[in-house]
Structure formats: C-alpha cells, structure tokens
Amino acid sequence: MAGIMFKGTAVELKDDLVLRWSRIQARVRAAGADALVVAANVNLFYVSGRVFMGHAYIPAEGEPCFFVRRPCGLKGGRVFEVRKVEQMPDILRDIGVPLPKRVMIEDDDLSHSDWARLAAVFAGSVAGNGSAVLRQCRAAKTPYEVRVMKLTGARQSEVIPRYAAVFEPGMTDQQWSVEMFRVMLRAGGLGHFRIAGYTMEGFMGTVLAGDNGGAVSPYDFALGGAGLHPSLPVGQSGVRLAEGMSVMVDIPGIFYGYITDCSRIFGVGKLAQKAYDAHQVSIDIREAIMAAGKPGVRCEDLYALAVRMAEEAGLADCFMGLAQKAKFVGHGTGIVINELPVLGARSKDVLEEGMTIALEPKFVIAGTGAVGVEDTLVVTPDGMENLTPCAPEIITL
C-alpha cells in the first residue's frame, strides 16, 4: 500500500499516511460500512498530505483512490484525473473495486448540495456520517504528526519573545497586532488557520487588551474580545494600550499545516497584584493537568481539577471569563485549531496517547484584563509534554 500516493510524496509521509488509512479503515469497518469518501480540504490533507479539489475514496479493505479535478497533472498510483464526481463509480469498476453497499460521507463538513450529489453518485448505497470517524482519527496524532507539531511549537516559541520589540508606547491593540502578525509571517507562518464549525471565524489570532479580555464574543473561544467590526466580532477592539493593562497575545503557530496554540501575557507597565497571583495559579493548573493527563483519564475530570484549583485560590469568579464563562479549559488542536478532545464540563472524551491539546486556564481581572497561559501539550504514557516551551511569566512592556 505504501506505493499508492501522489508522486513526489516523501517516503516518511507516505509511510505515515498508510498508518492513517489503516486507522480510518478500522473505524469504517467498526461502523459496518464498506467505504468512506473524503471531500473537505482538512480531511483531504489528512489522508493525502495535500489539498486538492476532488475526492479520496477509502475502502474498508484495500488501497485508497484519489480522484482529482484541480490541479491537473497530479500523478501517482491510484490517482485519477476527473472532470466530475460522477465518474468515480465507473473508474472503481474498471479497476476491480466493488461499489459500496454502505458508504460514509462527511455530513458535518459538506454543504447539503455537495452531500446530496455524493450520495446520488452511490445511489445504491446507504449513506452514513464520515465526519465523526475522521475527527476521531485526527484527534490522536501519529508519531509523524507529533514530530511536525513539535517543530511547529518550537518555531512558535522562538517567535513569541520577539513581539515586545515591535511594541511602541501609545499604540492601539490593533496597531501592535499588525506588527506582531508581520513578525509571525516573516518567521514563516502561513497566516491562515483552520477552525471547525461553520459559525467559527478568525484572522491570524487575537490580541486582547485590558477589559476587552472579558468582552463576550459570539464565537466559541475561551476568551473572545469585541473585535473591530460587527462583521467579525472577535479579537482586538482598537483600544489604546495604557499603563496597568494586561494584553493576551494568542497568535497560533502554523508552519507545516498543523497548528500549535500558545498565548502569552504582556503587561503595559506594572499590573495589579491580583493579576500576577491569578497568572501563577494558571501556571499551577497547567502543571497539575500535565502530570495528571495520561491515557485513559477522562477529560471532564481534568476540567474539574482546574475549576477546583481556581476555587481554592479564591478566583472562581473570574476563571474563564466574567460575564459569560467558557465551560472548558482545553481543546485538541492539529490540522484545525479546535480538534477533539475537549477538556470541559460533561465531556465524554477520554485521553489517548498522541492527542495534542491546547490547555488554556485563563482569568479575567476587571480593570486589568486577561491573564493565564496557553500551551499545546501532547499526551504520553507518563503525562503531558509541553510542545510550546517558551517562558510562561508575564512580559513587561
């Protein structure tokens, strides 16, 4: 199976894709299906190592096929250039692949019209939801994916300390964010980060200054911010940075198609003592969850641990927001920034080795702003390892 892929794919990636296919196929068989059809960019990248316009066909047994509409000229074993999706069944028949009696399609990732067209292509099949299968597979990273995320986290950790150098007194949060985005892009950042969910949006990252750290956004981020315009109500609000403000800088690292999520706090001059105290509690929560976060541990138990530590510190009132509190302290990250699992109240997720989790226990101090750390961690048999190991302390501007 290792020879089946686009020409030019690195051997290491090719071998890793075989492992991913085998994981997908095991879940397809467990669901009682015969095949899974992939069309969404995120999942095409996961199963092939590149984004293209077209489809991947992954049978429950045997070798995947790749049907490419754009770009033309891609070659490789079981790679077929097509004009329309309706050509897939005839090609499968021609190469001796039986058509599925039950096919899985990405219900959660495609428009209704795209889903209906795919279902019609396999009109004799019973269609099931393939999105959940793919999200579950993406949650636990392969060794290759972990290596990519370690490289990403290391590069992001090198960039974050450079942000202070482009700060100038009198800037607004937006002016400083533009300079920080430039620093990240010049360091090789790809800029665009993917978010699962049709109601989720963002641009490069968020910079939350002062009381904007507690502003409630319609998006399901831990801390959202008011944003600059009602069309994108998230992130920096245009406030001028002033003495005593904390500034939470949350610009993801995206260099190789995978995302590490790391935020750090900058202080404009000296902050209120409560801010420093709460920030240390956030670091303590991170350390406790890293030690406890082993395979088999329930994610809701880790969330409860964080809440308990915030309560014991007398900071429950400002933990994970003020007017509206996030009910989670961490989320998976990878090809999209909000992968499985979720470390939240009533979460049924259980940790597995290889899961990469953005842990973000944060506090909002009225009159000062947001404090706390966010780091991307990988689950190992002995606990969690930090992939974004830059200094966690508040950086004074």
ZALUM-944577 format. One record per residue: x, y, z of N, C-alpha, C in turn; residue in one letter. Coordinates in steps of 0.05 Angstrom, whole numbers, plus 5000, padded with zeros to 4 digits. Layout:
BEGIN
n.u,n.v,n.w,ca.u,ca.v,ca.w,c.u,c.v,c.w,resn
X,Y,Z,X,Y,Z,X,Y,Z,A;
...
end
This chain:
BEGIN
n.u,n.v,n.w,ca.u,ca.v,ca.w,c.u,c.v,c.w,resn
5016,4976,5000,5000,5000,5000,5017,5025,5000,M;
5043,5023,5009,5060,5047,5012,5066,5060,4985,A;
5063,5046,4963,5069,5058,4937,5045,5073,4925,G;
5023,5073,4939,4999,5086,4928,4997,5115,4939,I;
5004,5134,4923,5003,5162,4932,5013,5179,4909,M;
5009,5206,4912,5019,5224,4892,5049,5222,4889,F;
5059,5224,4865,5088,5224,4860,5100,5248,4874,K;
5124,5243,4885,5138,5265,4899,5132,5266,4929,G;
5113,5250,4938,5108,5249,4967,5132,5237,4981,T;
5141,5250,5003,5165,5240,5017,5159,5212,5029,A;
5179,5195,5029,5176,5168,5039,5165,5168,5067,V;
5176,5185,5085,5167,5185,5113,5137,5192,5115,E;
5128,5212,5099,5100,5218,5099,5083,5196,5087,L;
5093,5184,5066,5079,5162,5053,5074,5139,5072,K;
5094,5132,5087,5091,5111,5107,5071,5119,5129,D;
5072,5144,5137,5053,5154,5157,5024,5154,5147,D;
5021,5161,5122,4994,5160,5110,4982,5132,5111,L;
4999,5112,5107,4989,5085,5108,4978,5079,5136,V;
4992,5089,5157,4982,5085,5184,4955,5099,5188,L;
4953,5124,5177,4927,5138,5180,4905,5123,5166,R;
4910,5113,5141,4890,5098,5127,4881,5074,5143,W;
4900,5060,5155,4893,5036,5170,4875,5043,5194,S;
4881,5066,5207,4864,5075,5229,4836,5081,5220,R;
4834,5095,5197,4808,5102,5186,4793,5077,5178,I;
4806,5059,5165,4793,5034,5156,4783,5018,5180,Q;
4797,5017,5201,4788,5002,5225,4762,5014,5235,A;
4760,5041,5235,4735,5054,5244,4712,5051,5224,R;
4719,5051,5198,4698,5046,5178,4687,5018,5181,V;
4704,4998,5185,4694,4971,5189,4678,4969,5215,R;
4687,4982,5236,4672,4981,5261,4644,4993,5258,A;
4641,5012,5240,4615,5025,5235,4598,5008,5216,A;
4609,4986,5206,4593,4969,5188,4592,4980,5160,G;
4610,4997,5153,4610,5009,5126,4631,4996,5108,A;
4628,5001,5082,4646,4990,5062,4667,5010,5052,D;
4661,5035,5055,4680,5056,5045,4673,5083,5057,A;
4693,5101,5056,4689,5128,5064,4699,5146,5041,L;
4683,5166,5034,4690,5185,5013,4697,5212,5027,V;
4720,5223,5020,4731,5247,5032,4730,5270,5012,V;
4720,5293,5020,4718,5316,5001,4728,5342,5014,A;
4726,5345,5040,4733,5371,5053,4763,5374,5054,A;
4773,5399,5051,4801,5405,5050,4817,5394,5073,N;
4806,5398,5098,4820,5389,5122,4825,5359,5120,V;
4805,5344,5113,4807,5315,5112,4823,5305,5088,N;
4822,5319,5066,4839,5312,5043,4868,5315,5051,L;
4874,5336,5065,4902,5340,5074,4910,5317,5093,F;
4892,5309,5110,4898,5288,5129,4903,5262,5115,Y;
4888,5255,5095,4891,5229,5082,4910,5228,5059,V;
4919,5252,5049,4937,5252,5026,4962,5268,5029,S;
4962,5286,5049,4986,5303,5052,4985,5329,5036,G;
4963,5333,5022,4960,5358,5006,4930,5364,5003,R;
4924,5390,4996,4897,5398,4990,4894,5398,4959,V;
4872,5386,4950,4866,5387,4922,4835,5388,4919,F;
4826,5396,4896,4797,5395,4890,4790,5367,4880,M;
4774,5353,4895,4768,5326,4887,4760,5309,4910,G;
4765,5283,4908,4756,5265,4929,4776,5242,4933,H;
4777,5233,4958,4791,5208,4964,4771,5187,4971,A;
4775,5163,4961,4757,5140,4966,4773,5120,4981,Y;
4765,5115,5006,4779,5097,5024,4762,5073,5030,I;
4768,5050,5017,4752,5026,5023,4758,5015,5050,P;
4739,4999,5061,4744,4987,5087,4768,4968,5086,A;
4773,4957,5063,4797,4939,5058,4809,4947,5032,E;
4836,4947,5031,4849,4953,5006,4860,4981,5004,G;
4866,4989,4979,4881,5013,4974,4863,5037,4968,E;
4868,5060,4979,4852,5084,4973,4856,5093,4944,P;
4837,5108,4933,4838,5120,4907,4834,5150,4910,C;
4847,5165,4892,4846,5194,4893,4836,5205,4867,F;
4813,5219,4867,4801,5230,4843,4805,5260,4843,F;
4820,5271,4824,4829,5299,4825,4817,5315,4802,V;
4804,5336,4809,4793,5355,4789,4813,5378,4785,R;
4824,5389,4806,4844,5411,4804,4864,5407,4826,R;
4890,5411,4822,4902,5420,4796,4906,5396,4778,P;
4907,5400,4753,4911,5379,4734,4941,5372,4735,C;
4947,5348,4726,4975,5340,4724,4986,5324,4747,G;
4970,5321,4769,4980,5305,4791,4980,5275,4783,L;
5002,5262,4789,5005,5234,4782,5011,5217,4806,K;
5007,5191,4803,5013,5172,4824,4996,5148,4822,G;
5003,5127,4838,4987,5103,4838,4959,5108,4849,G;
4939,5098,4834,4911,5102,4841,4903,5132,4844,R;
4916,5149,4828,4909,5177,4826,4896,5181,4798,V;
4871,5190,4797,4856,5192,4772,4847,5221,4768,F;
4852,5231,4744,4843,5258,4737,4815,5256,4727,E;
4797,5272,4739,4768,5270,4732,4758,5298,4726,V;
4735,5300,4712,4721,5325,4707,4698,5329,4726,R;
4687,5307,4735,4663,5308,4753,4663,5284,4771,K;
4649,5287,4793,4648,5266,4814,4634,5241,4804,V;
4616,5245,4785,4600,5222,4774,4617,5202,4760,E;
4642,5208,4754,4660,5189,4741,4671,5167,4760,Q;
4668,5172,4786,4681,5155,4806,4672,5126,4804,M;
4646,5120,4803,4637,5092,4802,4648,5076,4778,P;
4648,5088,4755,4659,5074,4731,4688,5068,4734,D;
4704,5087,4745,4732,5082,4749,4737,5060,4769,I;
4721,5060,4790,4724,5039,4811,4718,5012,4798,L;
4697,5010,4782,4690,4985,4769,4713,4976,4751,R;
4724,4995,4736,4745,4989,4716,4770,4977,4729,D;
4776,4986,4754,4800,4975,4768,4793,4952,4787,I;
4768,4943,4786,4761,4920,4801,4753,4925,4830,G;
4746,4949,4837,4738,4956,4864,4707,4955,4866,V;
4696,4937,4882,4667,4935,4884,4655,4961,4896,P;
4632,4969,4886,4619,4993,4896,4607,4986,4924,L;
4607,5006,4941,4599,5001,4969,4568,4997,4972,P;
4561,4980,4990,4533,4978,4998,4526,4999,5019,K;
4546,5006,5036,4543,5027,5055,4567,5045,5054,R;
4563,5070,5048,4585,5089,5045,4583,5111,5065,V;
4605,5121,5075,4606,5142,5095,4614,5168,5081,M;
4598,5190,5086,4603,5216,5074,4604,5236,5096,I;
4620,5258,5092,4625,5278,5113,4600,5296,5117,E;
4581,5286,5133,4557,5301,5138,4562,5329,5150,D;
4582,5331,5168,4587,5355,5183,4605,5375,5169,D;
4617,5367,5146,4637,5384,5133,4628,5394,5105,D;
4607,5383,5094,4598,5390,5067,4572,5404,5067,L;
4567,5420,5046,4541,5432,5043,4521,5410,5036,S;
4495,5417,5040,4475,5397,5034,4476,5388,5005,H;
4480,5408,4987,4480,5401,4958,4504,5383,4951,S;
4527,5388,4963,4550,5371,4957,4546,5343,4969,D;
4534,5342,4993,4528,5316,5005,4509,5300,4988,W;
4488,5314,4979,4467,5300,4963,4478,5290,4936,A;
4496,5306,4925,4508,5297,4899,4525,5272,4903,R;
4541,5272,4925,4557,5248,4930,4539,5224,4936,L;
4518,5228,4951,4500,5206,4958,4488,5195,4932,A;
4481,5213,4913,4469,5204,4888,4489,5188,4871,A;
4515,5195,4873,4535,5181,4858,4535,5151,4866,V;
4531,5146,4892,4530,5119,4902,4500,5113,4909,F;
4483,5115,4889,4454,5115,4894,4444,5089,4906,A;
4458,5067,4901,4450,5041,4912,4460,5037,4941,G;
4474,5056,4952,4486,5053,4978,4470,5067,5000,S;
4473,5057,5024,4462,5071,5047,4484,5090,5058,V;
4478,5115,5061,4498,5135,5068,4499,5138,5099,A;
4524,5140,5110,4528,5145,5138,4547,5168,5142,G;
4549,5179,5166,4565,5203,5171,4595,5196,5176,N;
4612,5205,5158,4641,5200,5160,4656,5221,5175,G;
4643,5244,5181,4658,5266,5194,4668,5258,5222,S;
4650,5244,5237,4658,5235,5264,4682,5216,5263,A;
4682,5198,5244,4704,5179,5241,4730,5194,5237,V;
4730,5214,5219,4754,5228,5212,4763,5246,5236,L;
4745,5258,5250,4752,5275,5273,4764,5257,5295,R;
4753,5233,5299,4764,5215,5319,4792,5206,5311,Q;
4796,5201,5286,4823,5192,5277,4843,5215,5280,C;
4835,5240,5273,4853,5263,5274,4860,5270,5302,R;
4844,5262,5322,4848,5270,5350,4874,5259,5361,A;
4880,5234,5356,4905,5221,5366,4925,5221,5343,A;
4946,5237,5346,4966,5241,5325,4984,5217,5322,K;
4992,5212,5297,5012,5192,5292,5040,5202,5301,T;
5060,5185,5303,5087,5195,5310,5097,5216,5291,P;
5091,5214,5265,5100,5234,5246,5086,5261,5252,Y;
5060,5260,5257,5046,5285,5263,5056,5298,5289,E;
5062,5282,5309,5074,5293,5334,5100,5307,5328,V;
5117,5295,5311,5142,5308,5304,5138,5335,5290,R;
5118,5336,5272,5112,5361,5259,5103,5382,5279,V;
5086,5374,5298,5076,5393,5317,5098,5401,5337,M;
5117,5384,5343,5140,5392,5359,5156,5414,5345,K;
5161,5410,5319,5175,5430,5303,5159,5456,5303,L;
5133,5454,5300,5116,5478,5299,5117,5493,5326,T;
5114,5478,5348,5115,5490,5374,5142,5503,5380,G;
5163,5491,5371,5190,5502,5376,5193,5529,5361,A;
5183,5529,5336,5185,5554,5320,5168,5576,5332,R;
5143,5569,5340,5126,5589,5352,5138,5600,5378,Q;
5151,5582,5394,5163,5591,5419,5186,5610,5414,S;
5199,5608,5391,5221,5627,5384,5210,5654,5376,E;
5186,5654,5364,5175,5679,5354,5163,5696,5376,V;
5149,5684,5395,5134,5699,5416,5151,5720,5430,I;
5176,5714,5439,5191,5735,5453,5198,5759,5435,P;
5195,5757,5409,5202,5779,5391,5180,5801,5391,R;
5156,5794,5401,5134,5813,5399,5139,5839,5415,Y;
5153,5837,5437,5158,5860,5454,5174,5881,5438,A;
5192,5872,5420,5210,5890,5406,5195,5908,5386,A;
5170,5900,5378,5156,5916,5359,5133,5932,5372,V;
5133,5932,5399,5114,5949,5414,5125,5977,5416,F;
5107,5997,5413,5115,6025,5417,5094,6037,5435,E;
5102,6053,5455,5082,6067,5472,5063,6084,5456,P;
5037,6083,5464,5017,6098,5450,5002,6082,5429,G;
5012,6058,5423,4998,6041,5403,4970,6033,5413,M;
4953,6027,5393,4928,6013,5400,4934,5983,5398,T;
4915,5967,5408,4919,5938,5406,4920,5929,5377,D;
4905,5942,5359,4905,5935,5331,4932,5942,5318,Q;
4943,5965,5325,4969,5973,5313,4991,5953,5321,Q;
4991,5946,5347,5011,5926,5355,5006,5899,5343,W;
4981,5891,5340,4975,5865,5328,4985,5863,5299,S;
4983,5885,5284,4992,5885,5257,5022,5880,5256,V;
5037,5892,5274,5066,5888,5275,5073,5860,5284,E;
5057,5849,5303,5062,5821,5311,5055,5801,5289,M;
5034,5806,5275,5027,5788,5252,5050,5789,5232,F;
5061,5812,5228,5084,5815,5209,5107,5798,5218,R;
5113,5799,5244,5135,5783,5256,5130,5754,5251,V;
5106,5745,5256,5099,5716,5251,5102,5708,5222,M;
5091,5725,5204,5093,5719,5176,5122,5719,5166,L;
5138,5737,5175,5166,5738,5167,5181,5714,5178,R;
5171,5702,5199,5184,5678,5210,5176,5653,5196,A;
5158,5656,5176,5149,5633,5161,5121,5623,5166,G;
5106,5637,5183,5079,5630,5189,5062,5631,5164,G;
5044,5612,5160,5027,5611,5136,5003,5630,5138,L;
4997,5641,5162,4977,5661,5165,4949,5650,5170,G;
4938,5634,5152,4911,5624,5155,4910,5601,5174,H;
4892,5602,5193,4888,5578,5210,4860,5568,5207,F;
4857,5542,5206,4831,5530,5201,4816,5526,5228,R;
4789,5530,5227,4772,5527,5250,4749,5509,5242,I;
4743,5489,5257,4720,5472,5251,4694,5486,5260,A;
4674,5483,5244,4648,5495,5251,4641,5519,5234,G;
4618,5518,5221,4610,5539,5202,4605,5566,5216,Y;
4602,5567,5242,4598,5592,5256,4624,5603,5268,T;
4646,5590,5263,4672,5599,5275,4689,5613,5254,M;
4701,5636,5262,4717,5652,5244,4740,5664,5260,E;
4760,5673,5246,4782,5688,5258,4802,5697,5238,G;
4820,5714,5246,4842,5723,5228,4868,5723,5242,F;
4885,5704,5237,4912,5701,5247,4914,5697,5277,M;
4898,5710,5292,4899,5707,5321,4886,5730,5335,G;
4885,5729,5362,4872,5750,5377,4892,5764,5396,T;
4887,5790,5399,4903,5806,5418,4883,5821,5436,V;
4881,5813,5461,4861,5823,5479,4873,5841,5500,L;
4867,5866,5499,4879,5886,5517,4859,5896,5537,A;
4868,5898,5562,4851,5909,5583,4824,5895,5586,G;
4803,5910,5590,4777,5899,5595,4765,5885,5570,D;
4777,5889,5547,4768,5874,5523,4773,5844,5527,N;
4791,5837,5546,4796,5809,5551,4771,5795,5563,G;
4753,5810,5574,4728,5799,5585,4704,5803,5568,G;
4708,5816,5545,4685,5821,5527,4675,5795,5515,A;
4649,5791,5515,4637,5766,5505,4635,5766,5475,V;
4645,5746,5462,4643,5743,5433,4623,5722,5427,S;
4610,5723,5404,4591,5701,5396,4605,5675,5389,P;
4631,5676,5385,4646,5653,5377,4653,5636,5402,Y;
4657,5610,5398,4662,5592,5420,4692,5590,5426,D;
4704,5613,5432,4732,5614,5441,4731,5617,5472,F;
4753,5610,5485,4754,5613,5514,4750,5642,5521,A;
4765,5660,5509,4762,5689,5512,4761,5701,5484,L;
4740,5716,5478,4737,5725,5450,4746,5753,5444,G;
4736,5772,5459,4741,5800,5453,4720,5811,5434,G;
4717,5838,5435,4695,5851,5420,4700,5852,5390,A;
4725,5853,5382,4731,5857,5354,4730,5885,5344,G;
4737,5890,5319,4738,5917,5308,4712,5924,5293,L;
4696,5904,5286,4672,5910,5270,4652,5888,5275,H;
4626,5894,5274,4605,5874,5278,4606,5850,5259,P;
4619,5853,5236,4622,5831,5217,4642,5810,5226,S;
4660,5817,5244,4679,5798,5255,4684,5805,5285,L;
4664,5799,5302,4665,5807,5330,4682,5789,5347,P;
4708,5791,5343,4727,5775,5358,4754,5789,5357,V;
4769,5788,5380,4796,5799,5380,4798,5828,5387,G;
4819,5840,5378,4826,5868,5386,4804,5887,5378,Q;
4801,5908,5396,4778,5926,5393,4786,5954,5385,S;
4812,5959,5382,4821,5986,5376,4828,6003,5400,G;
4828,5991,5424,4834,6006,5448,4863,6014,5449,V;
4869,6038,5460,4896,6047,5463,4909,6033,5487,R;
4933,6023,5484,4946,6009,5506,4956,6029,5526,L;
4949,6024,5551,4955,6043,5573,4967,6029,5597,A;
4980,6044,5614,4993,6034,5638,4973,6017,5654,E;
4981,5994,5663,4965,5977,5680,4948,5956,5665,G;
4949,5957,5638,4934,5938,5622,4950,5912,5618,M;
4936,5890,5620,4948,5865,5610,4939,5861,5581,S;
4956,5847,5566,4950,5842,5538,4955,5812,5532,V;
4934,5798,5526,4937,5770,5520,4941,5767,5490,M;
4964,5756,5482,4971,5753,5454,4968,5723,5447,V;
4949,5717,5430,4943,5690,5422,4944,5687,5392,D;
4968,5684,5381,4972,5682,5352,4982,5653,5347,I;
4966,5636,5336,4975,5608,5332,4999,5605,5315,P;
5013,5583,5319,5036,5576,5302,5027,5557,5280,G;
5030,5566,5254,5023,5549,5232,5045,5551,5211,I;
5062,5530,5209,5084,5530,5191,5084,5506,5172,F;
5072,5484,5179,5073,5460,5163,5045,5447,5160,Y;
5024,5463,5163,4998,5452,5160,4985,5444,5186,G;
5000,5442,5208,4990,5436,5234,4993,5460,5252,Y;
4975,5462,5272,4973,5486,5289,4981,5480,5317,I;
4999,5496,5328,5003,5497,5357,4991,5523,5368,T;
4978,5521,5390,4963,5543,5402,4977,5551,5428,D;
4988,5575,5429,5002,5584,5452,4997,5614,5456,C;
4988,5622,5480,4984,5650,5485,5002,5658,5509,S;
5011,5683,5508,5027,5694,5530,5016,5722,5537,R;
5022,5730,5562,5012,5755,5572,5034,5776,5573,I;
5027,5799,5563,5045,5823,5564,5032,5844,5582,F;
5048,5857,5599,5037,5877,5616,5048,5905,5608,G;
5030,5924,5604,5038,5951,5599,5045,5964,5626,V;
5071,5964,5632,5079,5973,5659,5072,5953,5680,G;
5067,5962,5704,5061,5945,5727,5031,5939,5728,K;
5024,5914,5733,4996,5906,5735,4987,5904,5764,L;
4961,5901,5768,4950,5897,5795,4961,5870,5806,A;
4966,5869,5831,4977,5845,5843,4959,5820,5838,Q;
4933,5825,5838,4915,5802,5833,4920,5789,5806,K;
4929,5805,5787,4935,5794,5760,4959,5775,5762,A;
4980,5783,5776,5003,5765,5779,4996,5740,5794,Y;
4980,5743,5815,4972,5720,5831,4956,5700,5814,D;
4937,5711,5799,4920,5693,5782,4936,5680,5760,A;
4955,5694,5750,4972,5683,5729,4988,5659,5740,H;
4998,5662,5764,5013,5639,5776,4994,5615,5780,Q;
4969,5620,5788,4950,5598,5791,4946,5584,5764,V;
4945,5599,5742,4943,5587,5716,4966,5569,5710,S;
4990,5578,5717,5014,5561,5713,5012,5536,5730,I;
5003,5539,5755,5000,5516,5773,4979,5496,5761,D;
4957,5506,5750,4937,5489,5738,4949,5474,5715,I;
4964,5488,5699,4978,5474,5676,4995,5451,5685,R;
5011,5456,5706,5029,5435,5716,5014,5412,5727,E;
4992,5417,5741,4976,5395,5753,4963,5378,5731,A;
4952,5391,5711,4939,5376,5689,4960,5361,5673,I;
4983,5373,5669,5004,5358,5654,5012,5333,5668,M;
5013,5334,5694,5020,5310,5710,4998,5289,5710,A;
4973,5299,5711,4950,5280,5712,4941,5270,5685,A;
4948,5284,5664,4937,5278,5638,4950,5255,5624,G;
4942,5231,5631,4953,5206,5620,4932,5192,5604,K;
4940,5173,5586,4919,5158,5571,4899,5145,5590,P;
4874,5146,5583,4853,5134,5599,4839,5153,5618,G;
4851,5177,5622,4839,5197,5640,4816,5211,5626,V;
4794,5215,5641,4771,5229,5630,4776,5259,5629,R;
4768,5271,5606,4773,5300,5603,4757,5316,5622,C;
4733,5308,5629,4716,5323,5648,4729,5324,5675,E;
4745,5303,5682,4759,5303,5708,4782,5323,5708,D;
4795,5327,5686,4816,5348,5684,4804,5376,5686,L;
4781,5379,5673,4767,5405,5676,4759,5410,5705,Y;
4749,5390,5719,4741,5393,5747,4765,5399,5764,A;
4788,5388,5757,4813,5394,5772,4820,5424,5769,L;
4818,5435,5745,4824,5463,5741,4804,5481,5756,A;
4778,5474,5755,4758,5490,5770,4764,5490,5800,V;
4770,5466,5810,4775,5463,5839,4799,5480,5847,R;
4820,5481,5831,4844,5497,5838,4838,5526,5837,M;
4821,5535,5818,4813,5563,5816,4796,5571,5841,A;
4779,5553,5849,4762,5558,5873,4779,5559,5898,E;
4798,5541,5901,4816,5541,5924,4833,5566,5926,E;
4839,5578,5903,4854,5603,5903,4836,5628,5907,A;
4810,5623,5909,4792,5646,5913,4787,5662,5887,G;
4790,5648,5864,4789,5662,5838,4767,5651,5820,L;
4748,5636,5831,4727,5624,5815,4711,5644,5800,A;
4708,5668,5812,4691,5689,5800,4702,5699,5774,D;
4728,5697,5769,4740,5708,5745,4753,5686,5728,C;
4748,5661,5734,4761,5639,5719,4746,5635,5693,F;
4760,5635,5671,4749,5630,5644,4728,5651,5636,M;
4731,5675,5645,4713,5697,5637,4699,5710,5660,G;
4684,5731,5654,4669,5745,5674,4639,5743,5669,L;
4629,5759,5650,4600,5759,5645,4590,5732,5634,A;
4607,5719,5618,4600,5693,5607,4624,5675,5608,Q;
4623,5653,5622,4647,5637,5626,4648,5614,5606,K;
4672,5609,5595,4676,5585,5579,4675,5560,5598,A;
4662,5539,5588,4659,5515,5604,4679,5494,5596,K;
4703,5503,5588,4724,5484,5582,4751,5498,5588,F;
4772,5482,5592,4798,5494,5596,4819,5484,5576,V;
4810,5469,5556,4828,5459,5536,4813,5446,5513,G;
4827,5444,5491,4815,5432,5467,4837,5420,5450,H;
4831,5400,5435,4850,5389,5416,4858,5409,5395,G;
4882,5406,5384,4890,5423,5362,4907,5405,5343,T;
4909,5414,5318,4923,5399,5298,4919,5412,5271,G;
4906,5398,5252,4901,5410,5226,4881,5433,5229,I;
4862,5431,5247,4845,5453,5255,4851,5460,5284,V;
4844,5485,5291,4852,5494,5318,4834,5482,5340,I;
4810,5472,5332,4792,5461,5352,4786,5432,5346,N;
4806,5415,5348,4802,5386,5345,4791,5374,5370,E;
4785,5349,5369,4779,5333,5394,4805,5327,5408,L;
4805,5324,5434,4782,5323,5453,4777,5351,5464,P;
4756,5353,5481,4750,5378,5495,4753,5372,5525,V;
4769,5389,5539,4771,5387,5568,4750,5405,5580,L;
4726,5395,5582,4704,5411,5591,4684,5397,5609,G;
4666,5413,5619,4644,5401,5636,4628,5382,5619,A;
4622,5359,5630,4606,5338,5617,4618,5327,5592,R;
4643,5332,5587,4657,5319,5564,4659,5289,5568,S;
4653,5274,5547,4655,5245,5548,4682,5236,5536,K;
4699,5254,5528,4724,5247,5516,4743,5235,5536,D;
4760,5217,5527,4780,5204,5544,4807,5207,5530,V;
4827,5214,5545,4854,5219,5534,4865,5193,5521,L;
4879,5197,5499,4893,5175,5485,4922,5185,5480,E;
4941,5167,5479,4968,5174,5473,4969,5187,5445,E;
4983,5209,5443,4986,5223,5417,4966,5246,5414,G;
4946,5248,5431,4929,5272,5429,4945,5297,5435,M;
4940,5318,5420,4953,5344,5424,4932,5364,5433,T;
4936,5376,5456,4915,5392,5469,4925,5420,5476,I;
4910,5440,5468,4916,5467,5476,4902,5472,5503,A;
4918,5473,5524,4908,5477,5551,4909,5507,5557,L;
4887,5519,5565,4885,5548,5569,4870,5557,5593,E;
4879,5551,5617,4866,5561,5641,4871,5591,5644,P;
4850,5607,5641,4854,5636,5640,4835,5650,5660,K;
4844,5674,5668,4828,5690,5686,4825,5718,5674,F;
4804,5731,5681,4800,5759,5673,4797,5777,5698,V;
4815,5795,5701,4816,5813,5724,4804,5840,5715,I;
4781,5847,5727,4768,5872,5720,4786,5895,5724,A;
4787,5913,5704,4805,5936,5705,4833,5931,5696,G;
4841,5906,5693,4868,5899,5684,4867,5884,5657,T;
4852,5862,5657,4850,5846,5632,4855,5816,5637,G;
4860,5802,5616,4863,5773,5617,4891,5766,5625,A;
4894,5744,5640,4920,5733,5647,4917,5702,5645,V;
4940,5689,5645,4940,5660,5644,4956,5650,5620,G;
4963,5625,5620,4979,5613,5599,4963,5595,5582,V;
4971,5592,5557,4960,5572,5539,4984,5558,5526,E;
4984,5532,5527,5006,5516,5515,4994,5492,5501,D;
5008,5483,5480,5000,5458,5467,5016,5435,5478,T;
5001,5415,5487,5013,5392,5501,5006,5367,5486,L;
5024,5347,5488,5019,5321,5476,5017,5300,5498,V;
4998,5282,5495,4993,5262,5516,5013,5239,5511,V;
5028,5232,5532,5047,5210,5532,5039,5190,5554,T;
5051,5166,5554,5044,5147,5576,5049,5158,5604,P;
5067,5177,5606,5075,5188,5632,5063,5215,5639,D;
5045,5224,5622,5034,5251,5627,5036,5267,5602,G;
5033,5293,5604,5033,5311,5581,5060,5324,5578,M;
5069,5327,5553,5094,5341,5546,5087,5367,5533,E;
5101,5389,5541,5096,5415,5530,5110,5419,5503,N;
5095,5425,5482,5106,5429,5456,5112,5458,5450,L;
5104,5476,5468,5109,5505,5465,5123,5516,5490,T;
5148,5509,5493,5162,5514,5519,5175,5541,5522,P;
5161,5563,5513,5172,5589,5518,5165,5597,5547,C;
5179,5617,5558,5176,5625,5586,5147,5633,5591,A;
5135,5624,5613,5106,5629,5618,5101,5655,5633,P;
5121,5668,5643,5117,5692,5660,5106,5716,5644,E;
5092,5734,5658,5083,5758,5645,5106,5775,5636,I;
5106,5784,5611,5127,5800,5600,5120,5830,5602,I;
5137,5845,5615,5131,5873,5619,5141,5889,5596,T;
5123,5906,5585,5130,5923,5562,5140,5950,5572,L;
end
